[in-house]
Amino acid sequence: MSAEQTTDVIVIGAGAVGENAAARVIQGGLSAILVESELVGGECSYWACMPSKALLRPGSALHAARAVAGSREAVTGTLDAQEVLARRDEFTSHWDDSSQVEWVENTGIALVRGHARLTGERRVEVTTDDGATTLSARHAVVLATGSTPTVPPIDGLDGLDFWGTREATSAKEVPESLTVLGGGVSGTELAQAYARLGSAVTLVARSALLGSYPEPAARLVQKGLEHDGVTLHLNTGTESVAYDGGRFRVSLAGGTVVESEKLLVSTGRHPALTGLGVEELGLEPKHLDTDDSGQVSGHPWLYAVGDAAGKVLLTHQGKYEARMAGDAIVARAKGELQGPPERWGPFAATADTYAVPQVVFTDPEIAMAGRTLEAARKDGLNVSETSLELSVAGSSLHADGYAGWAQMVVDEDRLVLVGVTFAGPDVAELLHAATIAIAGEVPLHRLWHAVPAYPTISEVWLRLLEKYGL
């Protein structure tokens, strides 16, 4: 490696978020170096979004076929676990990042592999087994290092060879039994995926299942897991974990002991900022204070986007932040942006606060945009809630016995939507309409003129507005 390289912008982390930041910088006419110590493409491509959804989709497709008279009679078997895993491998490119590297190079981004560390203002040292090189940025350094699992302080857990989400999404075999610690999105999704692949699954959560989502929606998912044979221990603490005789023994509060071949710990994530040198800049590695363009407070040359910024730990939202940050860096370099970015402007990730879309890809799904009723009230808004069972002609046609739920949260002072939630089979495809309505602050009287096609599940929009009183 050369002793020193200079570029306009250095992006640390070549996952989807870092790639987007670097690409926007290049598109704006600046140069960029992307630094990555693992696979180019990052967590989402190889250990999170893509493999987990590839594990879930076959089970959802099979269940959908069984949910319609005429097709259910044609279903004669169960999931082929090895074929599911093989299809998952295709979506991860067999953990080979050569195609992603090719995209980076074709985009005009320089790639440097190694471990990065901030050594001063706009300076980064990258180390590998072959030595070290120093990178210098004329304008900015962007932290796009993602997040890392948070491991709970459970007695006996330290030192055991348990699964994290990486091991669960990249497993080569389906375990005979699996215990999942954590009732959040990842734990819930992977519990259902492995249950449908034939594993005896037990899920343990300290609180309710999917507690950050509206309770009626989470309850539908809970019923789905129970239907798939998942044993649930909710609002239950874990006292200790041991491994003996090839099996994990998880002792729960109340005296219950759960045994399984594998143990998955999925109890949240936190920004991956340790070892980057942020402490030497006087920053707290657990949290970086950034504005809506990703600029770190007190360090105008430093940006953080995606999970590293700790705002919204979702790939699509991180890519959105990266686009805003990349464009803001270019604008500031050209003298076109001074001071903080304008709300809802081209350099501000305003949707992080008001219009985040998120999906739980279980069966049934939960699709939510904006704020829950509780979150909106906490923000001081004068809001109302309208909810109903998702029962329209389109849902009845979609599946026999379709069970779903829908809710909208309305800001009564402005008469606009601030939150929408759908729960039910295949409701994720309804979500973008809700996201547009919230981000666009579409008045309810105008939304009334957006007529849903008949007979589709989207007709639930009409039913919600009718129940509201339009």
LUMTIKE-200500 format. One line per 2 residues: number of its first residue (from 1); for each residue x, y, z of C-alpha. Coordinates in Angstrom, 1 decimal, decimal comma. Last residue first. Example, Ala and Ser with C-alpha at 12.3 -4.5 7.8 and 13.67 -1.06 7.14 Angstrom:
2	13,7/-1,1/7,1  12,3/-4,5/7,8
//
This chain:
470	-65,4/11,4/5,7  -66,1/10,2/9,2
468	-63,1/8,3/10,5  -65,0/5,1/9,7
466	-65,3/6,1/6,1  -61,6/7,0/5,9
464	-60,6/3,6/7,3  -63,0/1,8/5,0
462	-61,7/3,6/1,9  -58,1/2,9/2,8
460	-59,0/-0,8/3,4  -59,8/-0,9/-0,3
458	-56,1/-1,4/-0,8  -56,8/-5,2/-0,3
456	-57,9/-5,2/-3,9  -61,3/-5,6/-5,5
454	-61,8/-2,9/-6,5  -59,1/-0,2/-7,0
452	-58,7/2,4/-4,3  -60,0/5,9/-4,9
450	-57,6/8,7/-4,0  -60,3/11,4/-3,7
448	-60,7/10,9/0,1  -56,9/11,7/0,3
446	-57,8/15,2/-0,7  -60,1/15,7/2,2
444	-57,6/13,9/4,4  -54,9/16,5/3,6
442	-51,8/14,9/2,1  -48,8/15,6/4,4
440	-46,5/14,5/1,5  -44,4/12,4/3,9
438	-47,5/11,0/5,5  -49,5/10,3/2,3
436	-46,4/9,0/0,5  -45,5/6,6/3,4
434	-49,1/5,3/3,4  -49,0/4,6/-0,3
432	-45,7/2,9/0,2  -47,1/0,5/2,7
430	-49,7/-1,4/0,9  -47,2/-3,8/-0,6
428	-46,2/-4,8/2,9  -49,7/-6,0/3,5
426	-48,9/-9,5/2,1  -50,8/-11,5/4,8
424	-52,1/-9,3/7,6  -51,2/-6,2/9,7
422	-51,4/-2,6/8,5  -50,2/0,5/10,4
420	-50,5/4,1/9,5  -49,1/7,2/11,2
418	-49,0/11,0/10,9  -52,0/11,4/8,6
416	-53,2/14,9/7,9  -56,1/16,9/9,4
414	-53,9/19,8/10,5  -55,0/20,2/14,1
412	-56,5/16,7/14,2  -53,2/15,0/13,4
410	-54,6/11,6/12,3  -53,4/8,1/13,3
408	-54,5/5,4/10,9  -55,0/1,7/11,8
406	-55,5/-1,6/10,0  -56,0/-5,2/11,1
404	-55,8/-8,5/9,3  -57,2/-12,0/9,2
402	-57,9/-13,7/5,9  -60,2/-16,8/6,4
400	-59,7/-17,9/2,8  -56,9/-15,9/1,2
398	-56,6/-13,1/-1,4  -60,2/-13,1/-2,4
396	-61,4/-12,3/1,1  -58,6/-9,6/1,3
394	-59,8/-8,0/-1,9  -63,4/-8,0/-0,9
392	-62,6/-6,2/2,3  -61,9/-7,2/5,9
390	-58,9/-5,6/7,6  -60,3/-5,4/11,1
388	-60,7/-1,8/12,1  -58,8/1,2/13,4
386	-59,1/5,0/13,7  -57,0/6,9/16,1
384	-57,0/10,6/16,9  -54,2/13,0/17,4
382	-53,4/16,3/19,1  -49,7/16,2/18,8
380	-47,3/16,7/21,8  -44,5/14,4/20,6
378	-45,6/11,9/23,3  -49,0/11,9/21,7
376	-47,5/11,0/18,3  -45,4/8,2/19,9
374	-48,5/6,7/21,7  -50,6/6,8/18,5
372	-47,8/5,2/16,5  -45,7/7,3/14,3
370	-44,8/7,2/10,6  -45,2/4,2/8,5
368	-46,0/0,6/9,5  -46,3/-2,7/7,8
366	-46,8/-5,9/9,9  -46,8/-9,2/8,1
364	-48,8/-12,3/8,7  -46,6/-14,2/8,1
362	-43,4/-12,5/9,3  -41,7/-9,9/7,2
360	-42,0/-7,1/9,9  -42,0/-4,0/7,7
358	-40,9/-0,4/8,3  -41,6/3,0/6,8
356	-40,2/6,1/8,6  -42,3/9,2/7,9
354	-41,8/11,9/10,6  -38,5/11,9/12,3
352	-36,3/10,0/9,9  -38,4/11,5/7,1
350	-36,5/14,8/7,7  -33,2/13,4/6,2
348	-32,1/16,9/5,2  -30,0/17,8/2,1
346	-32,7/18,1/-0,6  -35,1/20,0/1,7
344	-37,8/18,5/3,9  -36,5/20,7/6,8
342	-33,8/23,0/5,5  -30,2/22,0/6,0
340	-28,1/23,4/8,9  -25,5/26,1/8,1
338	-24,2/27,0/4,7  -25,0/25,1/1,6
336	-24,0/26,0/-2,0  -20,4/26,7/-1,2
334	-19,2/24,0/-3,6  -17,8/21,8/-0,9
332	-21,0/22,5/1,2  -23,2/21,3/-1,7
330	-21,1/18,2/-2,3  -21,2/17,2/1,4
328	-24,9/17,9/1,5  -25,5/15,6/-1,5
326	-23,6/12,8/0,1  -25,4/13,4/3,4
324	-28,8/13,3/1,9  -28,1/10,2/-0,1
322	-26,6/8,5/2,9  -29,6/9,3/5,1
320	-31,8/7,7/2,5  -29,5/4,6/2,4
318	-29,8/4,5/6,2  -33,6/4,6/5,9
316	-33,7/1,7/3,5  -31,3/-0,3/5,6
314	-33,2/0,2/8,9  -31,7/1,1/12,3
312	-33,3/4,6/12,6  -31,3/7,2/14,6
310	-28,1/5,5/15,7  -25,8/7,4/13,4
308	-23,8/4,2/12,8  -27,0/2,4/11,8
306	-27,2/4,6/8,7  -25,2/7,8/8,5
304	-22,4/9,6/10,4  -20,6/12,7/9,1
302	-17,3/14,4/10,0  -15,9/17,6/8,4
300	-18,2/19,9/10,5  -16,9/18,4/13,8
298	-18,7/20,2/16,7  -22,0/18,3/16,0
296	-21,6/15,5/13,5  -23,0/16,2/10,1
294	-25,6/13,6/9,1  -27,6/16,0/6,9
292	-30,4/16,1/9,5  -28,0/17,1/12,3
290	-25,8/14,6/14,1  -25,0/13,9/17,8
288	-23,1/10,6/17,9  -24,0/7,9/20,3
286	-22,3/5,0/22,0  -18,9/6,0/20,7
284	-19,0/9,3/22,7  -17,0/12,0/20,9
282	-13,9/13,9/22,2  -12,0/13,4/19,0
280	-9,9/10,7/20,6  -13,1/8,9/21,5
278	-14,0/8,7/17,8  -11,0/6,5/17,2
276	-12,8/3,9/15,1  -12,2/1,1/17,6
274	-15,8/1,1/18,8  -18,3/2,8/16,5
272	-20,6/0,0/15,5  -23,9/1,6/16,5
270	-26,1/-0,7/18,7  -28,1/-3,8/18,1
268	-31,0/-5,6/19,8  -31,7/-8,8/21,7
266	-31,3/-11,5/19,1  -29,4/-14,3/20,8
264	-30,0/-17,6/18,9  -29,4/-20,8/20,8
262	-28,9/-24,1/19,0  -29,5/-27,8/19,9
260	-32,2/-26,9/22,4  -33,2/-27,2/26,1
258	-35,6/-24,8/27,9  -35,7/-24,8/31,7
256	-38,7/-23,3/33,5  -38,1/-22,1/37,1
254	-40,1/-19,0/37,3  -37,6/-16,8/35,6
252	-36,1/-18,8/32,8  -33,1/-21,3/32,7
250	-31,8/-21,8/29,2  -30,0/-25,2/28,7
248	-28,0/-25,4/25,4  -27,3/-28,9/24,1
246	-24,2/-30,8/23,0  -23,8/-32,6/26,3
244	-23,7/-29,4/28,2  -24,1/-25,7/27,4
242	-25,4/-23,3/30,1  -27,6/-20,2/30,1
240	-28,9/-18,2/33,1  -31,8/-16,3/34,5
238	-33,7/-15,3/31,3  -36,6/-13,0/32,0
236	-40,2/-13,6/30,9  -42,7/-11,1/29,6
234	-43,3/-13,6/26,8  -42,4/-17,4/26,8
232	-43,6/-18,5/23,4  -43,5/-22,0/21,9
230	-43,4/-21,8/18,1  -45,7/-24,4/16,5
228	-46,4/-22,6/13,3  -49,9/-21,7/14,5
226	-48,2/-20,2/17,6  -46,1/-18,0/15,3
224	-49,1/-16,8/13,4  -51,0/-16,1/16,6
222	-48,1/-13,9/17,8  -48,1/-12,1/14,4
220	-51,8/-11,3/14,9  -51,1/-10,1/18,4
218	-48,4/-7,8/17,2  -50,9/-6,0/15,0
216	-53,5/-5,7/17,8  -50,7/-4,4/20,1
214	-49,4/-1,5/17,9  -45,7/-2,0/17,2
212	-42,8/-1,2/19,6  -43,6/-4,3/21,7
210	-42,9/-6,8/18,9  -43,7/-9,7/21,3
208	-44,3/-8,5/24,8  -41,5/-8,1/27,3
206	-38,5/-10,1/28,5  -38,8/-12,3/25,4
204	-38,2/-16,0/25,0  -38,9/-17,9/21,7
202	-38,9/-21,7/21,5  -38,5/-23,3/18,1
200	-38,7/-27,0/17,2  -37,0/-26,8/13,8
198	-38,7/-27,9/10,6  -38,1/-25,2/8,1
196	-41,3/-23,5/9,1  -40,1/-23,2/12,6
194	-36,8/-21,9/11,3  -38,4/-19,0/9,4
192	-40,9/-18,3/12,3  -38,1/-17,9/14,9
190	-36,0/-16,0/12,4  -38,7/-13,4/11,9
188	-39,5/-13,0/15,6  -35,9/-12,7/16,6
186	-35,1/-10,2/13,9  -38,2/-8,0/14,6
184	-38,0/-7,9/18,4  -39,0/-10,8/20,7
182	-35,5/-11,7/21,9  -33,8/-14,9/23,0
180	-34,5/-17,6/20,4  -34,2/-21,3/21,4
178	-33,7/-23,7/18,5  -34,4/-27,4/18,0
176	-33,4/-30,0/15,3  -31,1/-27,4/13,8
174	-31,5/-26,5/10,1  -28,2/-26,9/8,3
172	-25,8/-24,5/6,5  -26,5/-21,5/8,7
170	-25,9/-18,1/7,1  -29,0/-16,3/8,5
168	-28,7/-17,8/12,0  -24,9/-17,3/12,2
166	-25,3/-13,6/11,3  -28,3/-13,1/13,6
164	-26,2/-14,2/16,6  -25,8/-17,9/17,3
162	-24,3/-19,3/20,5  -20,8/-20,6/21,0
160	-20,6/-19,9/24,7  -17,9/-17,6/26,1
158	-20,3/-15,2/27,9  -23,7/-16,7/28,3
156	-23,3/-18,2/31,7  -25,2/-15,5/33,6
154	-27,0/-13,2/31,2  -25,5/-9,8/30,5
152	-27,3/-9,2/27,2  -25,4/-9,2/23,9
150	-26,0/-6,1/21,8  -25,4/-7,1/18,2
148	-23,3/-4,7/16,0  -24,3/-1,7/13,9
146	-23,4/-0,1/10,6  -20,0/1,3/9,8
144	-21,2/4,2/7,6  -18,9/6,9/9,1
142	-18,4/9,6/6,5  -15,1/11,6/6,3
140	-15,3/15,0/4,7  -13,8/17,8/2,5
138	-10,2/17,4/1,4  -9,9/13,9/2,8
136	-6,6/12,2/3,8  -5,9/8,5/3,8
134	-3,0/7,0/5,6  -1,7/3,5/4,8
132	-0,9/0,5/6,9  0,8/-2,8/6,7
130	0,4/-6,1/4,9  -1,9/-7,7/7,5
128	-4,2/-4,7/7,0  -4,4/-1,2/8,5
126	-6,2/1,9/7,3  -5,4/5,2/9,0
124	-7,9/8,0/8,4  -7,4/11,8/8,3
122	-10,1/14,4/7,8  -9,3/16,0/11,3
120	-7,2/13,4/13,2  -6,4/9,8/13,5
118	-9,7/8,2/12,6  -9,4/4,5/12,3
116	-10,1/2,1/9,5  -9,6/-1,6/9,3
114	-8,7/-2,9/5,8  -9,7/-2,9/2,2
112	-9,4/0,3/0,1  -11,9/0,8/-2,7
110	-11,8/3,8/-5,1  -15,2/4,9/-6,4
108	-15,7/5,5/-10,1  -19,1/3,8/-10,4
106	-17,5/1,0/-12,4  -15,2/0,3/-9,4
104	-18,0/0,1/-6,9  -20,1/-2,0/-9,2
102	-17,2/-4,4/-9,7  -16,7/-4,7/-6,0
100	-20,3/-5,6/-5,6  -20,0/-8,3/-8,2
98	-16,9/-9,7/-6,5  -18,5/-9,8/-3,0
96	-18,7/-13,6/-2,6  -20,8/-14,6/0,3
94	-22,4/-17,3/-1,8  -23,9/-14,5/-3,9
92	-26,0/-13,7/-0,8  -29,2/-14,2/-2,8
90	-27,9/-17,4/-4,3  -27,1/-18,8/-0,9
88	-30,7/-18,2/0,2  -31,8/-20,3/-2,7
86	-29,5/-23,1/-1,5  -30,9/-22,7/2,0
84	-34,5/-23,1/0,8  -33,5/-26,0/-1,4
82	-31,9/-27,7/1,6  -35,0/-27,1/3,7
80	-37,4/-28,6/1,2  -40,6/-27,1/2,6
78	-43,5/-29,6/3,1  -45,5/-31,8/0,7
76	-48,7/-32,4/-1,1  -50,0/-28,9/-2,0
74	-52,4/-29,3/-4,9  -55,5/-29,4/-2,6
72	-54,4/-26,1/-1,1  -54,6/-24,5/-4,6
70	-58,3/-25,2/-5,1  -59,3/-23,5/-1,9
68	-56,9/-20,8/-1,0  -54,9/-20,6/2,2
66	-52,6/-23,6/1,4  -51,0/-21,7/-1,4
64	-50,4/-18,7/0,8  -48,8/-21,0/3,4
62	-46,4/-22,3/0,8  -45,5/-18,8/-0,4
60	-45,0/-17,6/3,2  -42,7/-20,6/4,0
58	-40,7/-20,0/0,8  -40,3/-16,3/1,6
56	-38,9/-16,5/5,1  -35,4/-17,9/4,5
54	-34,9/-15,5/1,5  -36,1/-12,7/3,8
52	-33,4/-13,5/6,3  -30,8/-13,9/3,6
50	-31,5/-10,5/2,0  -32,1/-8,2/5,0
48	-29,4/-9,5/7,4  -26,2/-11,6/6,9
46	-24,9/-11,2/3,4  -26,5/-8,2/1,6
44	-27,8/-6,3/4,6  -24,6/-6,7/6,6
42	-22,2/-5,2/4,1  -22,1/-4,9/0,3
40	-18,4/-5,1/0,1  -17,4/-8,0/2,4
38	-15,2/-7,3/5,4  -12,7/-4,6/6,4
36	-14,2/-1,9/4,1  -12,9/1,6/3,1
34	-14,6/3,6/0,3  -12,5/6,4/-1,3
32	-14,3/9,2/-3,0  -13,8/11,9/-5,6
30	-16,1/14,8/-6,1  -18,4/15,6/-9,1
28	-21,8/15,4/-7,5  -22,4/11,9/-8,9
26	-19,1/10,8/-7,2  -20,4/12,1/-3,8
24	-23,8/10,5/-4,4  -22,0/7,2/-5,1
22	-19,9/7,4/-1,9  -23,0/7,9/0,3
20	-24,9/5,2/-1,5  -22,1/2,7/-1,1
18	-21,7/3,6/2,5  -25,4/2,8/3,2
16	-25,4/-0,4/1,2  -22,4/-1,7/3,1
14	-18,9/-0,4/2,2  -18,0/1,1/5,6
12	-15,8/4,1/6,2  -16,4/6,7/3,5
10	-13,5/9,1/2,7  -14,3/12,2/0,7
8	-12,3/14,5/-1,5  -9,3/12,2/-2,0
6	-5,7/12,0/-0,8  -3,6/8,8/-0,5
4	-0,7/8,2/1,8  2,1/5,7/2,3
2	1,1/3,5/-0,7  0,0/0,0/0,0
//
